Amino acid sequence: MAVYTNAYRTETEPGSLITRDGQIQWAGLLMGPGTPYQIDRTGITGWDDLPVLDTGDVPRPDQHGAWPGARWAQPRLIGATVWLLPEDAARAHEVTAAFRAATGADGGEQWLAVRLHGETLAVRARVSRRVVPQDRAYVRGGTSKTSVQWTATDPRRFGAALRQGMAVLPRTEPGLQWQTPTASGLEFPLDFGGAGTSGTLSAVNEGSAASHPVIEFRGPLRRPTLTRLSDGRQLEYDIVLGAQDVLSVDTEAGTVLLNGTASRLYTATTRSAPEQLFHLAPGATSMAFRSNDPTPDPQASVTVLWRDAHW
């Protein structure tokens, strides 16, 4: 069983502009040490806090307390006080314009990344508040003590590296091929054929919260299945994939797309769990890749993509 924890190299990592501790990257704007956007000594708020929790506890009618129910975290609110500090008054408009453009109300969620003590974590967020006082210092030199607030609808913080694990369908070892005996007997070195494969992989979530992976089945493949070995929960789709087909399952969004466009959610079999329930708990999660092919094609594969998730 192989463990894959290398960064998945085809996606730009959040915080790619960050080079030192204390820096924040938002929408292509780098803030903190070494930039005209200095973070106030009060730092940022809400970053390492546990979000407010909604609970499904039910009061006991005949005794003290309640029956414990599920707990779900509310959106995370992150705030920062940022000083606009242009090098001189001639650059004041340039610095302010870039800050306004990055902290506007348009657009969807983007990566907000923060590096502290060598660790870069990120959330998907939107700007929910911006205050830029126009006091005397701002009018004269463009210096301003601003405040920004972001709202992350998913309160989990994620590692910068997008990780991947891959497996092919299981194959047995071919073993030694016996030929018609000759007078000379066996000839060395003996050829035992290629190595077999187990069809399993292990995804390691090094965070403290559950992570929802994206799973990609690649053909040729008939009725792909991925089973979480710890509890037997599986994803299975009654579909035939050609050699160029990719079936992408986003377990966070609950979508199943063929070649990135056509929904194939309806192909889920009765044995398949709801996509949102197929998550990676903290630590190692072992999974088995199977199909309904009489003879497995060596080109068929499954790729699991995830980020370490942290509270």
ABEGO torsion letter per residue (X at the ends): XBBBABBBAABBBBGAABABBGBBBBGGBBBEBGBABBBBAAEBBGAABBBBBBBABBBBAABBEBBBBBBBBBBBBBBBBBBBBBABAAAAAAAAAAAAAAABABEBBBBBBBBBGGBBBBBBBBBABBBBBBBAAAAAAGBBBBBBBBBBABABBBBABBBBBBBBBBBBBAEBBBBBBBAAEBBOBBBAEBBBBAGBBBBBBABABBBBBBBBBBOBBBGBBBBBAAAGBBBBBBBBBBAABBBBBBAAAGBBBBGGABBAAAABBAABBBAAABBBBBEBBBBBBBBABABBBAABBBBBBBBBBBX
